[in-house]
Amino acid sequence: MRERLKSWLFRLLRKDPEAVVVTFLSGDPALVAKMAAEIRALVPERRHFTVPRQSGSAWQIYRRLRRQFRSYRIGLAPVLFTAEPDSLRLAAFLLAPRKILAYNARLERHHLRLRTAIASALFLRGVPLDRIFLRPRWLCPWKRDRSVVPAGRRIIAGRPLSPERRRVAVLSPYFPWPLAHGGAVRIFHLLREAAREFDIFLFAFTTGETEADCQVLAEFCARLILVEKPRYREPRWSTLLPPEVLEFRSPAMRQALAELRREYAMELLQVEYTQLASYGGQILVEHDVTFDLYQQIRARRPTLSAWWDCFRWRRFETRAVRRYPRVVAMSEKDARLLNASGKVSVIENGVDLARFEPVPERPGRRLLFVGSFRHFPNVAAFRFFLEEVWPRLRDSFPDLTLTVVAGPDPLLHWQNFTKRFALPADPRLQLLGFVADVRPLYHEANLVLVPTVVSAGTNVKVLEAMAIERAVVSTTSGCAGLGLEHAKTVWVADTPEDFAAGVARLLQDPQERVRIAQAARRHAEQHFSWEALGQKQRTLWRAASAGGE
């Protein structure tokens, strides 16, 4: 009876009683195609219409659509929401305000409802769907903890133990292979150098490394102990500890460290990265001074969230540095920032001088940017160059090209950090994801860019460019801590105008470019070989071990 009454009512209103699906193609063609295909699969029993992007204001589009769908009852209106403005989205709201099924750039979907206004607003702002409904424990203690903390561990036997070698544990937030970013490069090479004298037990959080990956480090490590990384599910703003610290809180890792250190009588534990400082140990390696990074962000963007991040990190990091007997910094500048006189050793980042051999330039005007978008300072650096420097260069140099090595899932991280769906379309810009071997890209480049606007620690990519004899144009923060001199071993520029002028000058003067590149190679040979840095690492371990010399 209800269905008959419903059918009679809609016929009286001169509408088809069967609801239809109207999909609004408001965004990137590839994304809206996937959205439309998914909707057809989800509700195959309904009649489907698609509305392409149109010219005119939202009101004009709405009036056209109202005439087109006058005789239909709209039951669902999928709309793609990305950062780019589109009048079609507003027209969709005017046409079917209570039927909007919003999609974001990740193709997550959420019904926009007045009763879930806060969640809907967060979704439209770009917050990932799986974080919208999280509640802090202190606010909602009755809520189930959604964090996932895997149990168990995987132990891979490596090089046989020797009674003549001391045993050292190293804790890392990731498995340092492949060498996809600067931190992995540093940990891998220093472990290999330290293995000349020590039996190394590498404890690492893993996200699914292959057996082949593990065997690379098993050649010189005594044991690899792998624990799956937890999936932290608290709101990032809601805790006094920095969320990056809580992301690595794992009872399985604590148990593995306690049991195996006792079983194998390991003399010391070196902890890589500040976010793992809660595990304790004898040596803390500050890959960067994290509170300095957030302090720079706060200076550039003085918001409440920036202040909160800076406060949390300064509080946690200064306490951690006081608690550890010995601390390793990447540069003298970082050592001074830590304000822990007497306990900080400087072991710089290095470069494999044999692997990154000098190769003569080929004619051309090819720029190279290397920086994984998983690390948000790299996104900020590339955005600075793309939006403020590139427009000053592209018209003056029609043959200029730019290659970007952005690491795994670059567009996803770009969207997360910038709230923008895609990079501006430019045929002279090539975006690459993970690249196993970056050397061929350095060989092809004429100039390497490091337009870092916020940074801490020292950049391995600068050292790689120096070793392979490619001139670098960098901001002051991008080449900090490496002892480089402007116009001698690097070209330093901090404003968009100066950065563009520096790039233009070196592109137009190959001889000056080569002179800077050759001087930079000599500087790398004198100060940044892994063999010399490995000797510093072994000296530190001997001094810090139980029977230190």
Secondary structure, 3 states (H helix, E strand, C coil): CHHHHHHHHHHHCCCCCCEEEEEECCCCHHHHHHHHHHHHHHCCCCEEEEECCCCCCHHHHHHHHHHHCCCCEEEEEEEECCCCCCHHHHHHHHHCCCCEEEECCCCCEEECCHHHHHHHHHHHCCCCHHHHCCCCCCCCCCCCCCCECCCCCEEEECCCCCCCCEEEEEEECCCCCCCCCHHHHHHHHHHHHHCCCEEEEEEEEECCCCHHHHHHHHCCCCEEEEEECCECCCCCCCCCCCHHHHCCCCHHHHHHHHHHHHHHCCCEEEEECHHHHHHCCCEEEECCCHHHHHHHHHHHCCCHHHHHHHHHHHHHHHHHHHHCCEEEECCHHHHHHHCCCCCEEECCCCECCCCCCCCCCCCCCEEEEECCCCCHHHHHHHHHHHHHHHHHHCCCCCCCEEEEECCCCHHHHHHHHHCCCCCCCCCCEEEECCCCCCHHHHHHCCEEEECCCCCCCCCHHHHHHHHCCCCEEECCCCCCCCCCCECCCEEECCCHHHHHHHHHHHHHCHHHHHHHHHHHHHHHHHHCEHHHHHHHHHHHHHHHCCCCC
